[in-house]
Amino acid sequence: NAGVTQTPKFRVLKTGQSMTLLCAQDMNHEYMYWYRQDPGMGLRLIHYSVGEGTTAKGEVPDGYNVSRLKKQNFLLGLESAAPSQTSVYFCASSWTSGGDIQYFGAGTRLSVL
Amino acid sequence: AQSVTQLGSHVSVSEGALVLLRCNYSSSVPPYLFWYVQYPNQGLQLLLKYTTGATLVKGINGFEAEFKKSETSFHLTKPSAHMSDAAEYFCAVRPPEGMNNDMRFGAGTRLTVKP
């Protein structure tokens, strides 16, 4: 049982390049999330999805887009990467909202030069 | 809007000593509260959570936390630290169902355990 899998694990981009981060979960969860983790700031929610075909903005959505075409996958896109997007990105999933546990992937470390 | 404050970005204890990691929150309604742990180069794992009921919550690896509504606190404790407890710990708050789904995390506390 893989849980939440993120690809790639590491990536280096030049300013202005684009890329897509993939998150896949095998727990049949309805809810999926993308967070970024920066030193001294904890995790901040970028976008989330409450079901296949739905997405919503979180706390820091600017510069990112997401898609949830299949229930098990949640994609995070950077159309034109900026150095401020250098961070560690985590995907998570859960059955529901509220008090439900979120299960996290191992993270993607992104550097934008 | 809800927020979380973790007092102390770094805490150092000796092996066998008490661990106390502090978390205070602000929320307009009683929220759900969580503690997550992150080991190096890994994602976050749930330690424990408070939703309703008993205010003293027991989690994995001997950790527990007490929800104190009057103090808006959810401090994490462990009676006796072990070397394997060295990690970063995050407190998080989330509103009840029916409100927005944002989980808000504290900035984290890095726990060091000295032999």
Interface residues (C-beta under 8 A of the other chain):
Chain A: V4 Y31 Y33 Y35 G40 M41 G42 L43 R44 L45 Y48 V50 A56 G58 E59 F90 A92 T96 S97 G98 G99 I101 Q102 F104 G105 A106 G107
Chain B: V4 S9 Y32 Y36 N41 Q42 G43 L44 Q45 L46 K49 T51 T52 F90 A92 R94 P95 P96 E97 N101 D102 M103 R104 F105 G106 A107 G108
